[in-house]
Amino acid sequence: YGWLLEELSIPYTIIFYQRDPVTHLAPLSLKQIHPLGKSPVITDGASTIIETGAIIEYILRKHAPSTPLQPPPSSPAYDAYIQWLHYAEGSAILPFLLQLYVSKLGDAGAPLHPRIDSEIDNHMGYLNSQLEGKLYLLGDHITAADIAMSFVGELLVVSRKDKLDKFSNLHQWVLRFQNREAYKNALRKGGPYSYGPEKDKN
């Protein structure tokens, strides 16, 4: 959410929590912030908010209600905007989570790989088609929907480098938002990131 806050010129502080090197789980100290002990999570005064879409909506509602990063609720674009917010960590992220967990099963998980790969390609094709003729998900101007979907886009680009020629709309969209100054500022403040611009190069 550093990127969103950078776009809005809102000051923020990042607190880093190191995952367990063996289990890759977040530390128990994160439960002091929220009972689930999971990230992403933000605190703003007395409010503690989890979940990507909820965090984005909270930040915009509380701190930038008139920003062009969110279409007016009465506009036709708003429905598509809300869909992208929910799609990011609903349908789109699911096959990547399955891929992560199934990879822990070794040979026992092998029968599931073709189906998971098929689902990832399905989402890649959908996103690529929705970007046809557009600079960003809703048109010529970036919105918070692009920020919500950025991680999925970066996952697709990094994990499917051999297919990027077939999904050029998706690839160019990722390169485009990664070139924004606010994105770069957030990356510098956030530290090492496995799916950043340097990871996208063939």
PEQUI-V323153 format. One line per field, one symbol per residue. ss: DSSP state (h for helix, s for strand, l for the rest). burial: b if it has 16 or more other C-alpha atoms within 10 Angstrom, else e. A space follows every 50 residues. Layout:
ss: ???
burial: ???
This chain:
ss: lhhhhhhllllllllllllllllllllhhhhhllllllllssssllssss lhhhhhhhhhhhhlllllllllllllhhhhhhhhhhhhllhhhhhhhhhh hhhllhhhhhhhhhhhhhhhhhhhhhhhhhlllllsllsllllhhhhhhh hhhhhhhhhlhhhhhhlhhhhhhhhhhhllhhhhhhhhhhllllllhhhh ll
burial: bbbbbbbbeeeeeeeeeeeeeeeeebeeebeebbeebbbebbeeeeeebb ebbebbbbbbeeebeeeebbbeeeeeeeeebbebbbbbbeebbbbbeebe ebeeeeeeeeeeeeebeebbbebbeebbeebeeebbbbeeebbbbbbbbb bbbbbbbbbbeeebeebebbbbbbbebbeeebbbebbeebeeeebbbeeb ee
